[in-house]
Amino acid sequence: MLKLAVVAVCAVLSSAALAAEAKVTVLYGEPKNTEEFNKYYSETHMPMVYAVKEVKRVEISKPLPPPSGGKPLYYILTELWFDSLDTFKAVAATPEWKAIAADVPKFASGGATSFVSVIETKR
């Protein structure tokens, strides 16, 4: 009986995760040339991202230096929200999204780390 309850809970949690909003986060390292990065990022790369109608929200942030001083760990953080993980998975399979991913090495001379997460809302 316990095994059945665990399976049921896992099924509910997985379907809840699929129904929850999903977010892609991209952490860009300090580029070799910030002026070139900024120009390409804003004039070429991000217009490709904005053209994806399933992206429901975009947030671009510029990290501050840590309280102890020094440089920020990342140059720019980009976050893209989707209605669900399923929506993101469908978008990720498109030629448009693959072109966006292939575009990153063209300007991210400081490297880029990306990951997908499911948004948990606090109730």
C-alpha positions in Angstrom: 0.0 0.0 0.0 2.8 2.4 0.8 4.5 1.8 -2.6 1.2 2.7 -4.3 0.9 5.9 -2.3 4.5 6.9 -3.1 3.8 6.3 -6.8 0.6 8.4 -6.6 2.5 11.2 -4.9 5.3 11.1 -7.5 2.7 11.2 -10.3 1.0 14.2 -8.8 4.3 16.0 -8.3 5.6 15.3 -11.8 2.3 16.5 -13.4 2.4 19.6 -11.1 6.0 20.3 -12.3 5.0 19.9 -15.9 2.1 22.3 -15.3 4.2 24.9 -13.4 5.9 27.8 -15.1 9.4 27.1 -16.4 12.4 29.4 -16.7 15.6 29.4 -18.7 18.4 31.2 -17.0 21.6 32.1 -18.9 24.6 33.4 -16.9 27.1 35.3 -19.2 30.7 35.6 -18.1 32.7 38.8 -18.5 33.2 39.2 -22.2 36.6 40.0 -23.7 35.1 43.1 -25.3 32.0 44.5 -23.5 31.1 47.0 -26.2 31.0 44.2 -28.9 29.1 41.9 -26.6 26.5 44.6 -25.7 26.0 45.5 -29.4 25.5 42.0 -30.6 23.5 40.9 -27.6 21.0 43.8 -27.9 20.9 44.2 -31.7 21.2 40.6 -32.9 20.7 37.9 -30.2 17.9 39.3 -28.1 15.6 40.2 -31.1 15.8 36.5 -32.0 14.6 35.6 -28.5 11.9 38.3 -28.5 10.5 36.7 -31.7 9.6 33.5 -29.9 6.0 34.2 -29.0 5.9 31.5 -26.3 8.4 33.4 -24.2 6.0 35.1 -21.8 8.5 37.2 -19.8 12.1 38.3 -20.3 14.3 39.7 -17.5 17.8 40.9 -18.1 19.9 41.9 -15.0 23.3 43.2 -14.4 24.9 41.7 -11.3 26.6 43.9 -8.7 30.0 43.2 -7.1 29.9 41.0 -4.0 29.8 42.8 -0.7 33.4 41.8 0.0 34.4 43.6 -3.2 35.9 42.5 -6.5 34.1 41.9 -9.7 30.6 40.3 -10.1 30.6 36.6 -10.8 28.7 37.2 -14.1 28.4 40.0 -16.6 24.7 39.6 -17.5 21.9 37.3 -16.4 19.1 36.6 -18.8 15.9 34.9 -17.6 13.1 33.7 -20.0 9.8 32.5 -18.6 7.4 30.0 -20.2 3.9 28.9 -19.2 5.1 25.4 -18.6 7.9 22.9 -18.9 6.0 21.3 -21.8 5.8 24.7 -23.6 9.6 25.1 -23.2 10.3 21.6 -24.4 8.2 22.2 -27.5 10.0 25.5 -28.2 13.4 24.0 -27.6 12.7 21.5 -30.4 12.1 24.3 -33.0 14.7 25.4 -35.6 14.3 29.0 -34.2 15.3 27.9 -30.7 18.2 25.9 -32.0 19.4 28.9 -33.9 19.2 31.0 -30.7 21.3 28.4 -28.9 23.8 28.2 -31.8 24.1 32.0 -31.8 25.5 32.2 -28.2 29.1 31.3 -29.0 29.2 34.0 -31.6 29.2 36.8 -28.9 29.7 35.2 -25.5 33.5 35.3 -25.4 33.3 35.1 -21.6 31.3 31.9 -21.7 27.7 31.2 -20.9 26.1 28.8 -18.5 22.4 28.0 -18.9 19.9 25.9 -17.1 16.1 25.3 -17.0 14.1 25.4 -13.8 10.5 24.9 -12.7 9.1 27.8 -10.8 7.6 26.9 -7.4 5.2 29.5 -6.1 4.9 30.2 -2.4 1.3 30.0 -1.2 
